[in-house]
Amino acid sequence: MRRLAAAGAVLLLGLVSGAHAQSYVYEAVSEAGMRQTGQVEAAGIVWTCNTKSCVSEGPWPEPGMEACRALARAVGPLASYGHQKAQFDAAQLAECNGKAGGKPATAADTSLTLVAPPVAVAPPVLTAPSISAGQRLPRPFETRQDCAECPVMIWVPGGTFGMGAPTDRGAEEVVVDPQSFWANEPRVQDLPNGDVRVRLAWGYSAALPRRTVTVQGYWLGKFEVTQAQWDACVRAGACRAPHDAAHFTSGPNHPITHVNFYDLQAYVRWLSARTGRRYRLPSEAEWEYAARAGVDQPRWWGPLDEACRYENIADRGDYISQRGIGCRDGYLLQAPVGAFPPNPWGFHDMLGNVGEMVQDVFISGYAGVPNDGAAFDPPGGGMRVIRGFAIQDASYANVWLRHFTEQGHEQVTGGVATPGAEDCGPERACGYDFGFRVAAD
């Protein structure tokens, strides 16, 4: 990784139509926890900060030393600063933090203005997990990686929240790509550039009734499981190569796809044996708790119109999407994990990139589903819940909307039903748009 210039040049990820440009996503990671969260403007650059890191996306000139000092004055000393291609080195970080002196922001800091956060982030009602004698209770949202090929995990403190939609219907206006399939949505306005503003309406019957759920503390993957991480399991002889993965070639840091529920169980068994820690799929309650990150609205950043800044979703020009909105996120299919900003609890790609399978069996509605955060997984299994399916349909960038694996056929050999290698039968998801992240106790 090259040294990041302390000031000067504009770094652009790539050009899109006309004079528009998309810049790198910059991230600044705290040494000991951010003193400010929400939106912080430092030296003219607006950062979105959670307790562990701040992120910002341009286009704007490359944030150099003065921006780093201004940010450090607001949030405290930084452990890293840069983007996915370049980072400040140790000497630059020392200069940034040394000049900042770790002092809090004051009214005299004319280069820095604190801005109210765009959404109200409510702290969870925390519950303390049981731990054995001599064990250290993890700090909220600290990270851990058990081995070089293991996923990076974030500790989610237990808490109580209202799971599910607060009402049976929701609606929002959004600008859409007129080439996508939005014919059934009411038109609000035809725009001069040919785009259309429509009114989306959601039915939340599958996410009702809202109920109070208490989850215990758990570890959850910071990112979706990548192809490189899956390949480590394949090389160990514990996982199979994904079916038809060559159909959509990407890279080692892209999410693994073309795998199914049975494959996922093999992967978490291998991780558990490899590390001595119990890995598993998250429950649907654990997934929603982390995706919401204390925010009781469809998405943590706010309007769907702004989704391209925060998630890889169905957008303008996605040739395979069913319903794309009118912005561009820079990717036709999957993006590398972590290419977009994290939510306030540090998780990337929860509502975009690929849909994520959880342990729960899908039923329409939450009647009879456990309220202790455990998965609904009755004997005999069934179609599994998929969350965050917005790469196919932008409207699924919504923490309350649920999808499920499709019904299909299994192979029968010697009178015994086994998962077919090429079907998407019960408990299966083998397309380009399904992946997963792992949980651990």
N, C-alpha and C positions, 0 to 999 in steps of 0.2 A: 504494500500500500504506500503511495507516495506521500510526501510531506505536503500539507496544505499551505498554500501561500498565505501570509499574514494579512495581506490587503490586495486590492486591485482587481484582477480579471473577473469577467463574468463567466461562470461555468454553466453550460446549458446541457441538459440531458438529451435534447433533440428538438428539432424544429417541427412545428405543425403548420397548418395552412397560413399563408400570408406572413405577417410580422409577428404572429403569436409564437411564444417559446415556452417550453416547460423546463424548469430548473430542477436541480437535485433537491431532495428532501434532506435538510440539515438536522442533526440531532446533537444535543448537549446532555450528557449524563452527569448526574450529581455525585459528589463524593459521599455525602452523608444524608441525603434527603433534601428536596427543594423547600426553600423557605416560602416561596410563593407558588400557587397553582392557578390554573385558569389561563387567561391570556396576559402576556407580559410584553410590552413594547420596549425594546432596548436599541438605542442608536438607530431608530427608524425602522427596525425589523420587528414584526409581531411573531412571538413564539407562543405555542400552546404547551402548557406545562402540566405534568402530573407530579406525583410525589417523588418520582425517580428520574425523570428526564423532561427535556423541552424539545419540541420539534418545530420547524418552520419550512415552508415551501414558497418559492418565488412566483414569477420571476423577479429577481432583484440582484444587485451586485453581490458578489461573494462576500459573506460576512467575515470580516477580518478581525484584527486584534481589538480594535475599539469596541466592536459589537460583543466580542467575548468578554471584555472587561465590564461592559455595561450589564450584560446578562448575569455575570458572576456577582455584581453588586446587588442584584435583585434576588437571586436564588441561592447564593452561596458558592463555594469553590466547586469547580467542575473536574470530573475524572476523565472526560473525553469530550471532543468538540470537532465536528466535521460532518461529512456525508459518506455514502457507501463507497466512494472511490478515493477519498482523501481525508486525512485526519490531522489535527494539530499534533506535533510531536511533544515529547516531554518538556523540552525547553520552552516551547510556545505556551504550553499549559501552565508552566511555572510562572511565566511572565503574565499571563492572563490572570491567574489567581493571585499572584503577588501584588500586581497593581490594584486588583480589586480589594485585596486585604481581607476578604471574607466579611466586609462590613455590610450591614443591612442597607437597603435603599432608603433614601431620605428625600424630603421635599427639595433639597438642594441639588439633587442629581438631575440636572436639566436634560441629560441625554436619555432619561428613562421615565416612562409613564406606565403606571399600572392600570390595566383596563379590566373592567368587570368581565368575568367569564361568560361565554355565550349561553351556557346552560347551567342550571342549578344542580350541583353535585352533592347529593345528600350522603353523609357518611353512613355506612351500614351499622346496624346494631350488632356489635361484635360479641362472639361467644368464644370462650377459651377451650381449645381442644384438650383432651386428656393426653398427657405425655408420661413416659416412664421416668423413673428416678435417674438423674444424671443427664437427661436429654435437655437440649436447649430449645425453647420455644422460638420458632422462626419469627423474624421481624416481618411486619406486614409488607408485602410486595417485594421482599428480597428475592434474588435470583439464585439458581443453583444449576449445575450441569454435572451429572454423575460420571460421565465419561466423554471422551473426545467426540464420539459418534452419537452421543445421546442428545435428545432435545434439551434446550434451555427451558427451565421451569421457573415459574413465579409462584410464591406462596400467597394464597388468597385467604385472608383471615375469615373465620366463620362468621355468620351473621344471619339476620332474619329479614326477609323482604317479601313484597307482594308479587308472586309469580303469575304471569299471564297478563292479558290485556285488561285495562280498566273499564272498557266499554265494549259493546258488541260490534261497533263499526267505527272506522276512522276514515278521514278524507284529507287530501292535500293536493294543491295545484303544483304542476311541474312542467317545465319545457322538455319536449321529447323529440327524438329523431323521427321525422315523418316517414322514413323508410321502414321503421320497425312496426310491429303488429299492435297498434294502439287503436284500432278501428272502433272498438266498443266503448272507449272512454269518452265522456262528454267533452267537446271542444269548448274552451273558454276564450281563446284568442288565436288568430292566425297572425304570426309575426312577419315583419317585412323581409327577413332573410329566408323565409320558407319554413321555419320551424313552427311548431304548434304548441300552445300551452293547453294542457288537458287537466281535468279534475279526476284524480285517482280516488277510488273508494275501496276500502278493505273491509272484508268481513272477518271478524275475529272469533267466530264460533268455535274453531279448533283450539283456541287459546283461552277458553273460559271453562269453568268460572275462575276468576282470579282468587288465589288462595294464599294464605300466609305459609311460607316455607322457611325452615331453619336449616342451614347447611353448616357442617363442621368445617374447620380449616382444612385446606387441601392444596396440593401443588397442581398447576395447570401449565401446559406448554405455552410459552411466549409466542411461538409461531406455529403454523401448520407443519406437520412432519414433512420433511423434504425428500427429494429423490435420493440425495446422497445418504441420508440417514436410513432410508429404506434399503438402499444397496448394501449397507453394512450388514443388515439382517440377511439379505440374499446370499452374500459371500459367506456368512456363517452357516448357511444351509438350513436356516430356520424359517425363511420366507420365500415365496415364489416371486419370480419376476412379474411385474404387472402385465395384465392382459392388454395387448394391442397398444402399449404405450408409445410405440414408434409412430402411431397415427398423429400424435400431437407432440412433436419433439420440443423440448424446452431445455432445461439445464439442471445441474445438481442442486441449486438453491431454490428451485421451483417446488411447489407442493407435489407430493406423490398423488397420482390419480390412477384410474383403472384398477382399483383394488376394491374388495368387498368386505363385508362384516367378518367372514371367516379369516380372511387375510389379516385384518386388523387385530383379531384375537391372537393370531400367531405372532404378530409383531410385539404386542404388549407382553406376551409370555416370554419372548426372547429378551426384551428389555429387563424384565423382572429377574430372569436368570443371570443376565449379564451384570446387573448392578446390585442384586440382593435387596432391592426395594420393590414393593408391589406397585407396578404400573398397570393402568387400565384405561378404558375409555371414560370420559366424563359422563356423568348423568346429565339429562337435559336441564335439570334445575341448576347444576353447577355451571353449565355452559351459559345459561341466561343470566345468572348472577354476575359472572365475569364480563359478559358482553355488555351488560347495562352499566357496570362500573359506577353504581350509585345514582344513575340518571333514570328517572321514570318518564321516559318518552321514547319514541320509536328508534332513535339513533342518538348516540352521545354528542355528536357535533351539531345537530339541528336539522335544517331543511334538506330534503332529498336533492334539490337542485344543486347543492354544494358537494354531493357525494364524490365526485371525481377528485377532489382534493384529499379525500380521506380513505377511499377504498377503491379497489379494482372491481368495477361493476360493468353491467351491460350498458354501453354508451354509444355515442355516434360512431358509426363505421364498424362496429363489431359484427362481422359477417355471419356469425352463428348464433347471436343472441336472439331471444324471443321478443324482448321489450327493452329498448335502450333509451336512456335519457339524452338530452341535447348537448352534454359536455363531452370532453375527451379525457380519459385517464392515462393515455399513453400506451395501453396494452390491448392487443386484439383478443388474447386468451389469458392464460395465467400470467401473473407477475411473480418475480422472485419474492419469497417471503420477506416481510419487513420493508418492502419498497414504499409503503405508505405509513403515515404517522400512527403511533399507538393510541389506544383509548386511555382515559385518565388512570387506569390501573396498570397500564404497560403492555397490554395485549394487542398484537397486530392482526389485521385481516379477519376480524371476527364476523363482519357483515359482508365482506367481499371476497375476492379471489375465488377459491372453490368452496362449495357447500361442505359442511362438516358433519360426519355421522357421529352420533352419540350412542350410548348403550341402550337407551329406552326403546321399547316397542311402541309404535305409533297407535294411538287411539284418538278419535276426534273429540277433543275436550279433555279436561283434567279431572273429571269426576272419578274418584277411586284411586287416583295417582298418589303415591306417598308424599307427605308433607315434611319429611325429615331430610330431603335432599337426595335420597337414594333413587336409583333408576327404577322405572316401571318395566320389569323384565319377567313376565309370567312364564311358567313352564311351556315349552313348545315354541317360544319365540314369536316371530312375526316380522312385519315390515318395520324397519328401523327409522327413527327420526333423523332428518337432515335439517341443519340450521345454517343460516347465512348463505342463501342460494342466489345472491344477487348477480353472479357472473352470467347467469342465463336470463334473469328478469330483474331489472333494477328495483322494482317495488319490493323485492325481498330483502333489501337493506333496511330491515325492520326487526327489532328484537322480539317482537311478539308473533311474527309469522312463522309457520312450521311447514316443512315439506317431509316427504317420506320416500323410502326406496320403493321401486315399482314392482308390482307382481309379475312373476314370470314362471319358468319351469326349471326343475332340477333334473339332473340325470339320474336314472335308475340303473344300478349295476348289481346283479345278483339279488334283486328284490330289495335293495337298500338305497334309499334316496340320498344322494350326495350333491354338494354344490356343483353345478355345471360350470365348465371353464369359460364359457362364452355368453352365459345368460345373466340377466339382472333379476333373478328370482327373489323370493322372500329373503329378507335380511341381506340383500345384495345391492351394491352400487358399483358399477364398473365402467362409468363414463369418464370423460375428460373433466367434468365439472364437480366431481365428488372427491373429497379427501378427508382428513381428520387431524385432530391434535390429541395429545395424550394427557391423562391426569395421573397423579400418584398420591398415595396416602402419606 
